[in-house]
Amino acid sequence: MKFWFPPLACALAGLILGISVFTRFGWQLPAAYAPYLSVAALAGLDTVFGGVRAGIEGRFQNDIFASGFLLNTFLAAMLAFLGDRIGVNLALVAVLVLGSRVFLNLSLIRRYVLNKRAIERSKQEENAAAMAPSAMLGQKTESGSL
């Protein structure tokens, strides 16, 4: 289960750090920043699930994950800000694109987990089937010798 630990640990550490800093110092973000923060959070989720997927595929790298997380969240927030300034709601576009990527990564992770379970289950059934005839042979020889 190593494939999910680094990206989820980083996301959890960031969440804990953010909550503790904001509650300790009593900081509050103005409501005007809510669209930018929500798009940035969605970009962060996309990066986390992309990291989990990369870990499953055996190609996860910490430096790529960290730089991608920072750059993706910053870029998504800046695109939403730019769209707000020019009068085009780019936040909706970002939510659509990032949301579809999150669902794609989640579906691929789900398929991997379900396929892995199915393979393990079929191996267990094969082992049980292979053990059953030998156990039955042992019982027949014992009952036949009486």
N, C-alpha and C positions, 0 to 999 in steps of 0.2 A: 504494500500500500504506500510505497514511497512516492508515487506519481502525484498525489494530491497534497502532500504535506507542505512543500515550500511555498506554492502560491497562496494556499489558504492560511498558512502561518503568517505570511507577510500581510495579507488583508486583515487578519485578526489583530495583528500588532498595530497596524495603522489605525484601525477602528478604536482600539483601546487607548492609544496615544492621543488621538484626536478628541475623544470624549473626556479623557482625564485633563488635557490642557484646557479645553473650553470650560469645563466645570470648575477647575481649580481657580482660573483667573476670571471667571464670570463673563467670558466673552460671548457676544451674540452677533450673528450675521444679520444684516438688514434683509428684509423680505424681498428686496429688489434683486438680491443675489441668488434666490431660490432656483430660478431656471438654470443658471450656470452651474450651481452646485449639483443639481439633479442630473444634468447631462454629464458632468465630470464623474459623478458616482456611477452612472451607468457605464461610462467608458472604463472605469476601474473594474467593475464587475466583468465586463467583456474581457479585460486583460487577465483577470484571475481565472476565469473559466477557460480562456485560451491557454494559460499556463498549465492548468490541470490536464487539458487535452494534449499539450505538448509532452507533459510527463508521461501520459499513457502511451504516447507514440514513441517514447524514448528519446526525445530530442529537446528536453527542457534545459535551459541555461539561465542561471541566476542573473547574469548581467543583462541579457536580452530582456528578461522579465522585468527587472527593475527599471531599466531605461524605457521600455515600452509602457510600463504602468505610468510613470511620470509624464512622459511625452504625450501619451494618448489622453490622459485626463486633462492636461493643460491645453492641448489642441482642441479637444471637444468643448471645453469651457470658452476658449477664445473664439471658436467658430460661432457658438451661441451668442457671445457678446457682439461679435462683428455683425451677425445677422440682425441682432436687435438694433444696432446703430444704423444699418442701412434700410431697415424697415421690412426685412424678410425674416420670417421665423425659422431660422436654421436649427433651432433647438428641436423642433418637431422632426426635421430631417435626420438629425443626429440620433434622436430617440428611436426612430424607425430603423435606421441602419444598425445601430448598436444593439437594439433589442432583438433584431433578427439574428445577429451574430451570437448573442447570448443564447438564444434558443437553439441555434445550430450547434454550438459547442455543447450545450446541455444534452441535446439529443444524441450526439456522438459519444459523450461520456456514458449516457444511459445504455446505449447499444453495446458499448465495450463491457460494462459491468454485467449486463444481462447475458451476453455471449459467453463471458468468462464463467458465469454461474452455470449456464447450460452445458458447457464443456466439462466442468467439474462434476456436474450431476450425471452426465453420460458416462464419464470414467468410473464413477462410483457404481453405477448400474452394471457396467461391463465387469468390474471387479467382483460384484456380488453374483453375477451370472457365471463367472468363471469359477467361483468358489462353490456354488451350489451343486454342480455335478460331482465334484470330488467329495463333498460332504455326503451326498446321496449314495455314492459308491461305497463309502465307508460304512454306512448304515446297512446297505444291502448285504455286504459280506459278513457283517456281524450277525444279522438276522438269519442269513443263509447257513451259518455255521451251527446254529442251535438245532 
